[in-house]
Amino acid sequence: MQSWVPSAQAPETDFPIQNLPFAVFRPAGGEARCGVGIGDRILDVGACAELFDGPAAQAVLACRASRLNALMALGPAAASALRAGLSQRLSAAHTADRDRLGAALYAINRVELVMPVQVGGFTDFFASIHHATNAGRLFRPDMPLLPNYKHVPVAYNGRANSVRVSGAPVQRPHGQLKGPQDAAPRFAPAQRLDYEVELGIYVGAPSTQARPIAVGDAWDHVFGVTLLNDWSARDIQAWEYQPLGPFLAKSFATTVSPWVVTAEALAPFRTAVAPRAEDDPAPLPYLHDAVDQRHGGVRIALDAHLRSARMAAQGLPALRLSRSNADLLYWSIAQMLAHHTSNGSWLDTGDLLGSGTVSGADLDALGSLLEITAGGARALTLPGGEQRLFLADGDELTLTGRCEARGHVAIGFGACRGTLLPAAV
């Protein structure tokens, strides 16, 4: 299928008609409203209500809100009906409504993209065995993986109000720091600031208290997926994380892309969950589903780019730091949701789950500076000669993601971008 929107056919576009990701935007002088990306345009969905009927019409009315939560709460059938109706009307074969739809199209580069979802809860997992092993090896050379890792999807509960949209600046945090040679901790700006390449999973239809989500039903609760950067202060983390895990080192900022790619759009790129080693334990029954093992992974290539303030001033392009893929995750998205609710707790519309840092086995697939620099032991050289062990003030970190598969049009996630500002005085 092709669209009558010319830019939707560009080979490099993230938003062909096969994608139609959701976002929330604010036109100049206007109020925030929900939209759908198509090429280099965003469609004001709520302005086209009279073109739809049935479940799609209900979904369109929900898009008149300033966040996606009302649409998400309707469940996958409503979003699917809306996407089907939009696909039909935006297709090259459809001519009847072009004027009406054209009047509701805005250039993406001329609107403000704002936070798409009112996040109620934020949970960050640790689902990449490569990242877990690499990070663990730096702190526990004799036992990189703790005994529970291959049995349970490990996670921590983060701060929902720390989540901000791409483009919002990130300020270097203060915290307690204590190096190996320090007699006592001190309170100071963090020096070992890092990024983490992650996926964010938005919950659509909520679950029910005391009724855990089964692995086989989990995707019915996934509205869509976004890019996520969980900024991390490694020196604060090293001092505080024992015995209860991440706290202030993680709670100061998490950046997400403004675009949410629906679970339906990701369906052509589903794949088998990464195979376990022969001597790995099998998941406990509540975490196992044969269909999920065959189709529970998603092929999403994830890139991280860094551009320093000096590089920007010199007109140098950003340096690609890594390329990893979400199909390497040890725990599937469905297993994360199932485990999250296994104790009787429940998930609400708008809850956000992070995958944890997505890293691969190769040196060019490491999703954090902690791994790339071996904990600060080897410097990364940037174009222009600068070196980095961790992020410096003025550094801009950008994540991008793309799904490709033979026989299918590639789709993308837009950009997840943040610039590090100096610590407050």
Secondary structure, DSSP 4 states (H G I P E B T S, - for coil): --BSSGGGG-TT-S--TTT--EEEEE-TTS--EEEEEETTEEEEGGGGGGG--HHHHHHHHHTTSSSSHHHHHT-HHHHHHHHHHHHHHHBTT--TTHHHHHTTEEEGGGSEEE--S----EEEE---HHHHHHHHHHH-TT-SS-TTTTTS--EEE--GGGEEETT--EEPPEEEE--TT-SS-EEEE-S-EE--EEEEEEE-S--BTTBPPPGGGGGGGEEEEEEEEE-EEHHHHHHH-TTT--STTTTT-EEE-S-BEEHHHHGGGEEPPPPPPTTSPPPPGGG--HHHHHH-EE--EEEEEEE-HHHHHTTPPPEEEEEEEGGG-SS-HHHHHHHHTTTS----TT-EEE------SSGGG--SHHHHTTTTTSPEEPTTS-EESS--TT-EEEEEEEE--TTS--EEEEEEEEEEEPPP-
